[in-house]
Amino acid sequence: MATIDALKGPSLMPESGKPVKSVVILVHGYGASGDDLIGLAPFFAHVLPDTAFYAPNAPQELEGGFVGGYQWFGLGGYDPGAMSRDPNTLIETFKNMRPGAEAAAKTLNTYLDQVLAHHSIEPNRLALLGFSQGTMMSLHVGLRRAKQLGAILGYSGALMGADKLAAEIKSKPPVALVHGDADPVVPIQAMAEIEKGLKAVGVNYESHVVRGLQHGIDGEGAQFGAAFLKKHIG
């Protein structure tokens, strides 16, 4: 049985106690850890009882020396206020994050390969569930894997390197997007840019806006996401 050691973090095996039929990788946001997202697993396990859930820590410790936090890449001069005021600033900000995402993608791809081999399942039985920076990584990695994944579910995220996606996309898994319209961290306008980028390359997607929600995942968004995952890997 293949070892899973490219990244470390908590996991939850199938609620049913049966062999693993599918896997969800929960990809956390900037400054968080796998412990922050694994708490969602029991909720999703009710509709995906034969699914294993993994919540790896990103490969870098959070810049600034904060203990217990991780990042997929540094954010530099990230300014959500400026992005809310100027769509061009938003597009340029996420375009400039591409190099950091590319570096982290190598490790995340290795991790996904290890999980697939460990459970002897096909890529179309694995879904990525990302939050914030984790959504950015899930979209970046998931659309560039040669063998199509089962699904990508992204909360409160953005699309990096949209200008190069047409040349680099290798597969088109179904995508679902959830975003709060009061998000002060990743402006709601970022979801429209994801939709524009996915539409341009022919990726099927669905989206859901949660009214009044700031930067987070609430019950409404979780239910929407659970139904999406059930449809594609359940």
Beta strands, then each sheet from edge to edge (+ up, - down):
strand 1: 11-12
strand 2: 22-27
strand 3: 51-54
strand 4: 60-61
strand 5: 70-71
strand 6: 126-131
strand 7: 151-155
strand 8: 175-180
strand 9: 205-210
sheet 1: 1+ 3- 2- 6- 7- 8- 9-
sheet 2: 4+ 5-
end
